[in-house]
Amino acid sequence: MTPGSNLPLPAVRLAVDVAAPVRLDVSGLLLAADGKVRSDDDFIFYNQPSGPGVTYRSGGGSAPDAIVVDTASVPAGIEKIVVTASPDGAGQTFQGIEPTATVRNAADGSVLASFTPPRLGAETALVVMEVYRRGGAWKVRAVGQGYANGLAGIATDFGVTVDEEPTATPAPAAPVAAPAPPAPVAAPADPRIAPPPPAAPPTPPAAPAAPATPGRISLDKGRVSLRKNETVSLVKAGRPLLSRVKMGLGWEPAYRGKDIDLDASVIAYGPRRNHLDSCYFGKLSILDGAIKHSGDNLTGEGEGDDEVIVVDLGRIPQEATGLVFTVNSFTGQKFTEVAKAYCRLVDAATDEELVRFDLTGAEPQTGVMMAKLIRQFTGEWEMTALGDFVKSRTVRGMVKPAAQAL
């Protein structure tokens, strides 16, 4: 699955296990219509392993922990169950240890879906997936929302009470040497372990436990220039979601007088990273006209965009959750022979340039993944700059590596 995508659940009982190269603490929270737990009893973890319709299952150290959901037993007032994970090591982040959540039929263990949140960094806890009720049926959604303040941040956001340790005799070896920073007090890595007493009377922060997503930017301050692996949300505060955008891709020959024929394409994927279709010079329209290609530029000479792909975001079918924009050299010229390669996202209604990514550096390869657009579970789209090189002269050879980049 890709971030924000959802799938129907054919099984009544399912298990969501979360695996990583390190030991993880996996928890589940039962949320009502207001997005909060009804009480602390709705927080399911190893010290409170069962709740109405939801149980915690330990992997015993040799297998990943899991949250098991019996949808037939979930109370009517519960609209979703979120599955969270955090590294067991105190203060450890998800940098370099991306977890994979696997949804299984609890009856026979068969795999229904899997999801690996991409490009994690300073997060110490994640809302990995959610099982939710919609129109009388149950679905699963890939989330991948990160928190930099551990499971305590998630617990606080969803209304769980984090108990404070009474101020009794101080521990003989204080876990924190040097004076603690002033309020707001850093949340503990695990809400199931009482934190040390605060240095000052607790004062709630203005925005409690705001999720941290490194590299994510907004359009609120105008045009955005992305660097590799940075992400921008394609929505401005107080404005409706963008409906139609144009992805312009351009390049110049690195050596004067030598034309270079590059081909810009976009590859569409479903929630399981499954290839839906590819739009390129040989197929100028896909997804019932929701994505259209301007046609082939054989030289790369001249000012402005060499090729343009128009995306009608409002018409993209629900089964399409990810788009990867690629450029290939069919004639075999390497990107070390290309200069000023870029992609830019333009509001098709106003021709306003919203986002630009200039490719810096080059590798002696014939393909590059420039950027991706991912539909979030909120309905908005996010653009991430990629700049990853691939050995492929055609869009067909980009399908597999682009799926892995989602």
C-alpha positions as CSV (number, residue, x, y, z in Angstrom):
1,M,0.0,0.0,0.0
2,T,1.0,3.6,-0.4
3,P,0.5,6.4,2.2
4,G,-3.1,7.4,2.3
5,S,-4.4,4.5,0.3
6,N,-7.2,2.2,1.6
7,L,-8.5,-1.3,0.9
8,P,-11.7,-3.1,1.8
9,L,-11.3,-5.9,4.4
10,P,-12.7,-9.3,3.3
11,A,-12.1,-10.9,6.7
12,V,-14.0,-10.4,9.9
13,R,-11.0,-11.0,12.1
14,L,-7.6,-9.6,11.1
15,A,-4.2,-9.1,12.6
16,V,-1.9,-6.2,11.9
17,D,1.7,-7.0,12.8
18,V,4.6,-4.5,12.5
19,A,8.1,-5.7,11.9
20,A,11.5,-3.9,11.8
21,P,15.2,-4.7,12.1
22,V,14.8,-3.8,15.8
23,R,12.3,-4.8,18.5
24,L,9.2,-2.6,18.4
25,D,6.4,-1.8,20.8
26,V,3.1,-2.2,19.0
27,S,-0.2,-0.7,20.4
28,G,-3.8,-0.1,19.3
29,L,-6.2,2.6,20.2
30,L,-10.0,2.5,19.8
31,L,-11.3,5.9,18.7
32,A,-14.8,7.3,18.8
33,A,-16.3,9.7,16.3
34,D,-14.4,12.6,17.9
35,G,-11.1,10.9,17.2
36,K,-10.4,10.2,20.9
37,V,-10.4,7.2,23.2
38,R,-13.5,6.9,25.4
39,S,-11.2,6.1,28.4
40,D,-7.7,4.8,29.0
41,D,-9.3,1.3,28.7
42,D,-9.3,1.9,24.9
43,F,-5.5,1.9,24.8
44,I,-4.4,-1.7,24.1
45,F,-0.7,-2.7,24.6
46,Y,1.3,-5.4,26.4
47,N,0.3,-4.4,29.9
48,Q,-3.4,-4.0,28.9
49,P,-3.7,-6.6,26.2
50,S,-7.4,-6.8,25.6
51,G,-10.3,-4.5,24.9
52,P,-13.7,-4.7,23.2
53,G,-13.0,-6.4,19.9
54,V,-9.2,-5.6,20.0
55,T,-6.3,-7.5,21.5
56,Y,-2.6,-7.3,21.7
57,R,-0.6,-10.3,20.6
58,S,3.1,-10.6,21.6
59,G,5.5,-12.1,19.1
60,G,7.7,-13.3,22.0
61,G,10.8,-11.6,20.6
62,S,11.0,-14.0,17.7
63,A,8.1,-12.6,15.7
64,P,6.6,-9.2,15.4
65,D,3.9,-8.0,17.9
66,A,0.4,-7.6,16.4
67,I,-2.9,-5.9,17.1
68,V,-5.8,-8.3,16.4
69,V,-9.2,-6.8,15.5
70,D,-12.5,-8.7,15.6
71,T,-14.6,-6.3,13.6
72,A,-17.8,-8.1,14.7
73,S,-17.1,-7.4,18.3
74,V,-16.0,-3.8,18.1
75,P,-18.6,-1.5,19.8
76,A,-20.9,0.6,17.6
77,G,-19.4,3.8,19.0
78,I,-15.9,3.0,17.8
79,E,-15.2,4.3,14.3
80,K,-11.5,3.3,13.9
81,I,-8.7,1.4,15.5
82,V,-5.2,3.0,15.0
83,V,-2.1,0.8,15.1
84,T,1.0,2.4,16.4
85,A,4.6,1.4,16.7
86,S,7.8,2.7,18.4
87,P,11.3,1.3,18.8
88,D,11.8,-0.5,22.1
89,G,15.1,1.3,22.7
90,A,14.8,4.5,24.6
91,G,15.2,7.5,22.3
92,Q,15.7,5.5,19.2
93,T,14.3,6.9,16.0
94,F,13.1,5.2,12.8
95,Q,16.0,6.5,10.8
96,G,17.3,3.6,8.8
97,I,14.9,1.0,10.3
98,E,11.7,1.5,8.3
99,P,9.0,-0.8,9.7
100,T,6.6,-2.9,7.6
101,A,3.0,-3.4,8.7
102,T,1.3,-6.6,7.4
103,V,-2.5,-7.1,7.5
104,R,-3.4,-10.8,7.8
105,N,-6.6,-12.8,7.9
106,A,-6.5,-13.9,11.5
107,A,-8.2,-17.2,10.6
108,D,-5.6,-18.5,8.3
109,G,-2.7,-16.0,8.4
110,S,-3.0,-15.1,4.7
111,V,-1.7,-11.7,3.8
112,L,-4.3,-9.1,2.9
113,A,-2.1,-6.0,2.5
114,S,1.3,-4.6,3.6
115,F,2.7,-1.1,4.0
116,T,6.1,0.4,4.6
117,P,6.1,4.1,5.5
118,P,8.8,5.7,3.2
119,R,11.8,7.9,4.2
120,L,11.5,8.1,7.9
121,G,13.9,10.2,10.0
122,A,13.6,11.7,13.5
123,E,10.3,10.0,14.3
124,T,10.3,8.0,17.5
125,A,6.7,6.7,17.1
126,L,4.3,6.2,14.2
127,V,0.6,5.8,13.5
128,V,1.2,3.0,11.0
129,M,-2.2,2.0,9.9
130,E,-5.8,2.3,10.8
131,V,-8.8,0.0,10.6
132,Y,-11.9,2.0,10.2
133,R,-15.7,1.7,9.6
134,R,-17.2,3.2,6.5
135,G,-20.8,2.7,5.3
136,G,-21.3,-0.4,7.4
137,A,-18.1,-2.0,6.0
138,W,-14.6,-2.2,7.4
139,K,-11.5,-1.0,5.6
140,V,-7.8,-0.6,6.3
141,R,-5.8,2.6,5.5
142,A,-2.0,3.1,5.3
143,V,-1.1,6.2,7.3
144,G,2.6,6.5,8.3
145,Q,2.2,9.6,10.4
146,G,5.3,10.2,12.6
147,Y,5.7,11.7,16.0
148,A,9.0,13.0,17.5
149,N,8.0,12.6,21.1
150,G,7.3,8.9,21.3
151,L,4.2,7.0,22.0
152,A,3.3,9.6,24.7
153,G,2.8,12.1,21.9
154,I,0.4,9.7,20.1
155,A,-1.4,8.8,23.4
156,T,-1.9,12.5,24.3
157,D,-3.2,13.3,20.9
158,F,-5.8,10.6,21.1
159,G,-6.9,11.4,24.7
160,V,-5.0,8.8,26.8
161,T,-4.0,10.0,30.3
162,V,-0.3,9.8,30.8
163,D,0.2,9.2,34.5
164,E,2.8,11.2,36.3
165,E,5.1,9.8,39.0
166,P,4.5,11.2,42.5
167,T,7.4,13.3,43.8
168,A,8.8,10.9,46.4
169,T,12.4,10.0,47.2
170,P,14.6,10.8,44.2
171,A,16.2,7.9,42.4
172,P,19.8,7.3,43.5
173,A,21.1,7.6,39.9
174,A,19.1,10.3,38.2
175,P,18.4,9.3,34.6
176,V,18.9,12.9,33.5
177,A,22.1,14.7,34.5
178,A,22.1,18.5,34.2
179,P,19.1,20.6,34.6
180,A,16.0,19.7,32.6
181,P,14.8,22.2,30.0
182,P,11.8,24.3,31.0
183,A,8.2,23.3,30.1
184,P,6.8,21.9,27.9
185,V,8.3,18.8,29.5
186,A,9.6,16.3,26.9
187,A,7.2,13.4,26.7
188,P,8.5,10.0,27.8
189,A,9.4,7.5,25.1
190,D,6.7,5.1,26.3
191,P,3.4,6.3,27.9
192,R,3.1,3.0,29.8
193,I,6.1,4.0,32.0
194,A,5.5,6.9,34.3
195,P,7.7,9.9,33.4
196,P,10.0,11.7,35.9
197,P,8.4,14.7,37.7
198,P,8.2,17.8,35.7
199,A,10.7,20.7,36.4
200,A,7.9,23.2,36.6
201,P,4.1,23.0,37.0
202,P,2.7,21.4,33.9
203,T,1.5,23.9,31.3
204,P,-0.1,22.5,28.1
205,P,1.6,23.5,24.9
206,A,-0.3,25.5,22.4
207,A,-0.5,22.6,20.0
208,P,-0.2,19.4,21.9
209,A,1.9,16.6,20.5
210,A,2.0,17.9,16.9
211,P,3.2,15.2,14.6
212,A,6.7,15.7,13.2
213,T,7.3,15.0,9.5
214,P,10.8,15.9,8.5
215,G,11.2,17.5,5.1
216,R,7.5,18.3,4.7
217,I,6.7,21.9,3.5
218,S,3.5,23.8,2.7
219,L,2.5,26.3,0.0
220,D,1.2,28.8,2.5
221,K,4.2,31.2,1.9
222,G,4.0,30.9,-1.9
223,R,6.2,29.1,-4.4
224,V,8.4,26.3,-3.0
225,S,11.8,25.2,-4.3
226,L,12.3,21.6,-3.2
227,R,15.5,19.7,-2.5
228,K,16.0,16.0,-2.9
229,N,13.6,14.0,-0.7
230,E,11.7,17.0,0.5
231,T,7.9,16.9,0.4
232,V,5.3,19.7,-0.1
233,S,1.5,19.5,0.6
234,L,-0.4,20.8,-2.4
235,V,-2.9,22.8,-0.4
236,K,-2.9,26.3,1.0
237,A,-4.5,27.2,4.3
238,G,-8.1,28.2,3.8
239,R,-8.1,27.3,0.1
240,P,-9.7,24.4,-1.6
241,L,-7.7,21.5,-2.9
242,L,-6.0,22.0,-6.3
243,S,-8.0,20.5,-9.1
244,R,-5.8,20.6,-12.2
245,V,-2.0,20.8,-12.3
246,K,0.7,20.7,-14.9
247,M,4.0,19.0,-14.4
248,G,6.6,20.6,-16.7
249,L,9.9,18.8,-17.3
250,G,12.8,20.5,-18.9
251,W,16.5,19.9,-19.8
252,E,19.3,21.2,-21.9
253,P,22.2,19.5,-23.6
254,A,25.4,19.6,-21.5
255,Y,27.5,20.1,-24.5
256,R,26.8,22.8,-27.0
257,G,25.5,21.7,-30.4
258,K,24.6,18.2,-29.3
259,D,20.9,17.5,-29.2
260,I,19.6,15.1,-26.5
261,D,16.3,13.3,-26.9
262,L,14.7,12.6,-23.5
263,D,11.2,11.3,-22.8
264,A,9.1,12.4,-19.9
265,S,6.5,10.0,-18.5
266,V,4.2,9.5,-15.5
267,I,3.5,6.1,-14.0
268,A,0.2,5.5,-12.1
269,Y,0.0,3.0,-9.2
270,G,-2.7,1.6,-7.0
271,P,-2.7,1.2,-3.2
272,R,-0.7,-2.0,-3.3
273,R,2.0,-0.3,-5.5
274,N,0.4,-2.1,-8.4
275,H,1.0,-0.6,-11.8
276,L,-2.1,0.8,-13.3
277,D,-0.9,2.6,-16.5
278,S,1.9,4.8,-17.9
279,C,1.5,8.0,-19.8
280,Y,4.3,8.8,-22.3
281,F,5.0,9.9,-25.9
282,G,3.5,6.7,-27.2
283,K,0.3,6.9,-25.0
284,L,-0.7,10.5,-24.5
285,S,-3.7,10.0,-22.3
286,I,-4.5,7.5,-19.5
287,L,-7.0,7.1,-16.7
288,D,-9.9,8.2,-18.9
289,G,-8.2,11.5,-19.8
290,A,-7.3,12.4,-16.2
291,I,-3.6,12.5,-17.2
292,K,-2.5,13.8,-20.6
293,H,1.0,14.2,-22.2
294,S,2.0,17.1,-24.4
295,G,4.0,15.0,-26.8
296,D,7.7,14.3,-27.6
297,N,10.5,16.8,-27.7
298,L,13.4,15.5,-29.7
299,T,16.1,17.9,-28.9
300,G,15.8,19.6,-25.5
301,E,16.6,23.0,-27.1
302,G,14.8,26.2,-26.3
303,E,13.4,28.0,-23.3
304,G,10.7,26.7,-21.0
305,D,9.3,23.2,-20.4
306,D,10.3,20.6,-22.9
307,E,7.4,18.3,-22.1
308,V,4.3,18.9,-20.0
309,I,2.0,16.4,-18.3
310,V,-1.4,17.7,-17.3
311,V,-3.0,16.0,-14.3
312,D,-6.6,16.5,-13.4
313,L,-6.4,15.6,-9.7
314,G,-10.2,15.9,-9.3
315,R,-10.7,13.2,-11.9
316,I,-8.0,10.7,-10.8
317,P,-9.9,7.5,-10.0
318,Q,-9.8,6.4,-6.3
319,E,-7.8,3.3,-7.2
320,A,-4.9,5.5,-8.3
321,T,-3.0,6.7,-5.2
322,G,0.5,7.3,-6.4
323,L,2.1,9.0,-9.5
324,V,5.8,8.9,-10.3
325,F,7.2,11.3,-12.9
326,T,10.3,9.9,-14.8
327,V,12.6,11.0,-17.6
328,N,14.4,8.5,-19.8
329,S,17.0,8.7,-22.6
330,F,15.8,6.3,-25.3
331,T,18.9,7.0,-27.4
332,G,21.2,5.9,-24.6
333,Q,22.8,9.3,-23.7
334,K,23.6,9.5,-20.0
335,F,22.4,12.2,-17.6
336,T,26.0,13.3,-17.3
337,E,25.4,14.7,-20.8
338,V,22.3,16.7,-19.6
339,A,22.3,20.1,-18.0
340,K,19.6,22.1,-16.1
341,A,17.2,19.2,-15.8
342,Y,14.2,20.2,-13.6
343,C,10.5,19.6,-13.0
344,R,8.0,22.2,-11.9
345,L,4.4,21.9,-10.8
346,V,2.0,24.6,-12.1
347,D,-1.5,25.4,-11.2
348,A,-3.3,24.8,-14.5
349,A,-6.0,27.3,-13.7
350,T,-3.7,30.3,-13.1
351,D,-0.4,29.2,-14.6
352,E,1.2,30.0,-11.3
353,E,4.3,28.0,-10.6
354,L,3.8,26.2,-7.3
355,V,6.8,23.9,-6.8
356,R,10.1,23.5,-8.5
357,F,12.8,20.9,-8.2
358,D,16.2,21.4,-10.0
359,L,18.2,18.2,-10.5
360,T,21.6,18.7,-9.0
361,G,24.4,16.3,-9.7
362,A,24.1,13.5,-12.3
363,E,25.0,9.8,-12.7
364,P,25.9,8.0,-15.9
365,Q,22.5,6.4,-16.1
366,T,19.7,6.7,-18.7
367,G,16.7,7.2,-16.5
368,V,15.8,9.3,-13.5
369,M,12.8,9.4,-11.2
370,M,12.1,13.1,-10.8
371,A,9.2,13.4,-8.4
372,K,6.1,11.6,-7.0
373,L,2.6,12.7,-6.1
374,I,0.9,10.7,-3.3
375,R,-2.8,11.0,-2.4
376,Q,-3.2,11.3,1.4
377,F,-6.0,9.8,3.4
378,T,-7.4,13.3,3.8
379,G,-7.8,13.6,0.0
380,E,-5.0,16.1,-0.5
381,W,-2.0,15.3,-2.6
382,E,1.7,15.7,-1.7
383,M,4.7,16.1,-4.0
384,T,8.1,14.7,-3.1
385,A,11.3,15.5,-5.0
386,L,13.2,12.2,-5.8
387,G,16.1,12.7,-8.1
388,D,17.0,9.0,-8.1
389,F,18.8,7.6,-11.2
390,V,18.0,4.3,-12.8
391,K,19.5,2.2,-15.6
392,S,16.6,2.3,-18.1
393,R,16.1,3.8,-21.5
394,T,12.3,3.4,-21.5
395,V,9.4,4.0,-19.1
396,R,8.7,0.3,-19.0
397,G,12.0,-0.3,-17.2
398,M,11.0,2.4,-14.6
399,V,7.8,0.7,-13.4
400,K,9.5,-1.6,-10.8
401,P,12.0,1.0,-9.3
402,A,9.3,3.7,-9.3
403,A,6.9,1.4,-7.3
404,Q,9.7,0.9,-4.8
405,A,10.0,4.7,-4.4
406,L,6.4,5.1,-3.4
